[in-house]
Amino acid sequence: MKVKSRIWIEKDNTPFLGYGRIQLLKEVDKTHSMSAAAKSLNMSYKKAWRLLNEINSSAKEPVLEKQIGGKDGGGTYITPYGKGLIKRFENLNQACVTFLEAEFKKW
């Protein structure tokens, strides 16, 4: 047997960060494209845009930075603050998993 759990963070009773949103941010970081990130997660561009916009507008600082065309082309980038959010969420999630597994062993 295993114990399973999912955590998410809310702001004003609205989802801010959770597993799916973190995966989307990580894909944007990898591809530098909202469209490519959405496609790799089998998600519509419209949904990805909505989720990323919700994250960006709820955060204390910008999480995404968009660059328009130019010599090297445009793209969407995760800010250092955004990368910190990803890292902190993953650390929190791992701490929860470790705690739950330790507690479950006591059963």
C-alpha positions, 0 to 999 in steps of 0.5 A, spaced: 500 500 500 501 507 498 499 513 501 498 519 495 497 526 496 496 532 492 498 539 494 496 546 491 497 553 494 491 558 494 491 565 494 484 568 496 481 562 495 483 561 488 488 556 485 495 559 485 500 553 484 499 546 484 502 540 480 499 541 473 501 549 473 508 547 476 509 542 470 506 548 465 511 553 468 517 548 467 515 546 460 515 554 458 522 554 461 524 548 457 521 551 450 520 558 451 514 558 448 507 558 451 504 554 445 509 549 445 509 548 452 501 547 452 502 542 446 507 538 450 502 537 456 496 536 451 493 542 453 489 548 449 493 554 448 487 558 451 487 554 457 495 554 458 494 562 457 489 562 462 493 558 467 499 562 466 496 569 466 492 567 473 499 565 476 502 571 473 497 576 476 497 573 483 504 572 484 508 578 488 512 579 482 512 577 475 513 569 473 513 570 466 517 575 461 515 575 454 519 578 449 517 580 442 521 578 436 527 581 434 534 578 431 533 572 435 526 571 435 521 572 441 519 567 446 516 566 453 521 566 459 520 564 467 523 570 471 528 568 477 522 569 481 518 564 477 524 559 478 524 560 485 517 559 486 518 552 482 523 550 486 520 552 493 513 548 491 517 542 489 521 542 496 514 543 499 511 537 495 517 533 497 517 535 504 509 533 504 511 526 501 516 524 505 512 526 511 506 522 509 510 516 507 514 516 514 507 517 518 504 511 513 510 506 515 507 507 523 500 504 521 
